[in-house]
């Protein structure tokens, strides 16, 4: 490595800013990542506006936690079925060009949702099928999206780049729902859907502007194994790497018990806190505030604190925040704990994602990433549906308190067994 911490032999990944950036933003010194990150911010804001508006109109029209969570289910469940396909595509084709195709298709899906709504055809089941189509496209898009970050920065800046990537998404989670809340009250859901469709232009322009980091762009790679053989190889790779198993296991627990909490916020707002769309947008947006704050903290300390300690801290914050949301007496307290939950969410996901990318060889990165995402595709939809059904049966407060208790038990288990340090680079064996 050079004195700047740039990987030797990778001149295309030299920082191109004359003045050094603050430690928490240091990955933005690299042109390709800076362009990608900036485009993703605009697109993510639109996407979070659409998600917030869609959950709100379903909650208002159906008054059913099960139906609200079912919409969330179909947007993620395709990761389980199509995750290996998306991973194989990410390893076989140049990721930037693959993303140009998938992002264009997602733009078309977003325009379809807007057109259906404006035509007055937005019944629950029509929204369900349009959301499912979006979930299929996301399953094909996400492995390449998560893996391309490694192509944009040197390995020494990877944790910071991943944290900043989470930050842009959660800046959008802070601002998108707040904007959506205002538009829902003043204009209607159609405006939110249209803004999302148009926002894909930001990320498409960014992908066009990115310059390949080295010589000839990667085209189709005939030496790559077939779908089944590649999937089997990635399973063997994970079994041979304890750190990958820990990252995937903790991600699965978080996806099952904690991540579905976000999908219950519309129900909590309507049935428990009894607030309108603007307050709902504020409550949901406060998640993003906590995410942005913790991302800045992680960006400052990530080179001095072991990933295992960051992950343990994120799980502790998860317990505190979910329990607090379950017991919150009013909107103000709920906002405080949503801020904490946003911090917990980014910490757990960013640290697990960094472990996946750091401990995986590039030739198999897309497939291993797809398996990591498949755990989300399995456990998040199941947890979401289960918590939605239970919320209808016993109340959303009871579900949140129960989820916090189970995360606490999982945390006690991994700490007691001392498995978290396996994700630390200093203790990880060489990749198989």
Buried (B, 14 or more C-beta within 10 A) or exposed (E): EEEEEBBEEBEEBBBEEEEEBEEBBBBBBBBBBBBBBBBBBBBBBBBBBBBBBBBBBBBBEBEBBBBBBBBBBBBBBBBBEBBBBBBBBBBBBBBBEBBBBBBEBBBEBBBBBBBBBBEEEBEBEBBBEBBBBBBBBBBBBBBBBBBBBBBBBBBBBBBBBBBBBBBBBBBBBBBBBBBBBBBBBEEBBBBBBBBBBBBBBBBBEBBEEBEEBEEEEBEEEEEBBEBEEBBEBBEEBBEEBBBBBBBBBBBBBBBBBBBBBBBBBBBBBBBBBEBEBBBBBBBBBBBBBBBBBBBBBBBBEBEEEBBBBBBBBBBBBBBBBBBBBBBBEEBEBBBBBBBBBBBBBBBBBBBBBBBBBBBBEEEBBBBBBBBBBBBBBBBBBBBBBBBBBBBBEEBBBEBBBBBBBBBBEBBEEBBEEEBBBBBBEEEBEEBE
